[in-house]
Amino acid sequence: MNAHEPGSSATVSRYLAAFYSGDFATARSVLADGFSFHGPFVQATGADAFFAAAEGLRSLVRGHRLLRQVCDGEEVCSLYEVDLETPTGAGSVPMSEWHVVRDGRIASGRVLFDTAAFRAIVSGGSDGGP
């Protein structure tokens, strides 16, 4: 594997910028057929299932800031902060996402983040339970 594959990194950066600006059409355009996703709240196989599950985020997300990105061939790990805003609260949540890029398209994604911090922002200060 190459230590750095600019195409993979650029593909993931394009996806993140589109997704966190609410441009799901552009975000979807860089996903491979059979895309799979795993996160604390959503597990999905296929772009349709993923974007259906993610639709609720569109009204909450106010952008993201890429803090660091490491690329190893087809694998790209990104550390970023997501800005969220609801009628009851606003703030940022650090996230880490690992993508696999094949033939210039994202084949899979896995996101990790502090769900309590996310819930606290979304619910206006309450962690929303366990």
C-alpha positions in Angstrom: 0.0 0.0 0.0 1.1 3.6 -0.6 1.8 5.6 2.5 -0.3 8.4 1.0 -3.0 8.2 -1.7 -4.2 11.7 -2.6 -7.2 10.4 -4.5 -8.6 8.5 -1.6 -8.1 11.5 0.8 -9.6 13.9 -1.7 -12.6 11.6 -2.2 -13.2 11.4 1.6 -12.8 15.1 2.1 -15.3 15.8 -0.7 -17.8 13.4 0.9 -17.4 14.9 4.4 -17.7 18.5 3.1 -20.9 17.6 1.2 -22.5 15.5 3.9 -21.9 18.0 6.7 -23.2 20.9 4.5 -26.4 19.0 3.9 -25.6 18.3 0.2 -26.6 14.7 0.3 -26.7 14.4 -3.5 -23.0 15.2 -3.8 -22.2 13.0 -0.8 -24.0 10.1 -2.4 -22.2 10.6 -5.7 -18.9 9.5 -4.2 -20.3 6.3 -2.6 -19.7 2.9 -4.2 -22.5 0.4 -5.0 -22.9 -1.7 -1.9 -21.7 1.0 0.4 -21.9 0.0 4.1 -21.8 2.1 7.2 -21.5 1.4 10.9 -21.9 4.0 13.7 -23.3 4.2 17.2 -26.8 5.0 16.1 -26.9 3.7 12.5 -25.8 0.6 10.7 -26.7 0.5 7.1 -26.0 -1.4 3.9 -26.6 0.5 0.7 -26.7 4.3 0.0 -30.5 4.4 0.2 -30.6 2.9 3.7 -27.8 5.1 4.9 -29.2 8.4 3.6 -32.7 7.5 4.9 -31.2 7.0 8.3 -29.1 10.2 8.1 -32.0 12.4 7.0 -32.7 13.6 10.5 -29.2 15.0 10.9 -29.6 17.4 7.9 -31.5 20.0 9.9 -29.1 19.8 12.9 -25.7 19.9 11.2 -24.0 23.3 10.7 -20.7 22.1 9.2 -17.5 20.4 10.2 -13.8 21.2 10.7 -11.3 18.6 9.6 -8.6 18.4 12.3 -6.5 15.6 10.9 -6.6 13.0 8.1 -4.3 10.0 7.7 -4.4 8.1 4.4 -2.9 4.6 3.9 -3.7 3.5 0.4 -7.4 2.9 0.2 -8.0 3.5 3.9 -8.6 7.1 5.2 -9.0 8.0 8.8 -10.4 11.5 9.5 -10.6 13.3 12.8 -13.0 16.2 12.7 -15.5 18.3 14.7 -19.2 18.5 13.7 -21.1 21.7 14.6 -24.7 20.9 15.7 -27.6 23.3 16.4 -31.1 22.5 17.6 -33.8 24.8 19.1 -32.6 23.6 22.5 -28.8 23.7 22.2 -25.7 24.1 20.0 -22.1 22.8 20.1 -19.4 20.7 18.5 -18.8 17.0 18.8 -15.4 15.5 17.9 -15.7 12.5 15.6 -13.4 10.0 14.0 -14.4 8.2 10.8 -12.6 5.5 8.9 -13.4 5.1 5.2 -12.3 2.5 2.6 -12.1 3.9 -0.9 -12.0 1.6 -3.9 -11.8 2.7 -7.5 -12.3 6.3 -6.4 -15.5 5.7 -4.5 -16.2 5.1 -0.8 -17.0 1.5 -0.2 -17.5 1.7 3.6 -17.5 4.0 6.5 -17.3 3.6 10.3 -17.8 6.6 12.6 -16.9 6.8 16.3 -17.9 9.6 18.7 -19.0 10.4 22.2 -22.8 9.7 22.1 -23.4 11.4 25.5 -21.9 14.6 24.2 -24.0 14.3 21.0 -27.2 13.6 22.9 -26.5 16.5 25.3 -26.4 19.0 22.4 -29.4 17.5 20.7 -31.6 17.3 23.8 -30.4 20.7 25.2 -28.3 19.5 28.1 -29.8 16.2 29.1 -27.7 13.2 28.0 -30.9 11.4 27.0 -30.2 8.2 29.0 -27.7 5.4 28.9 
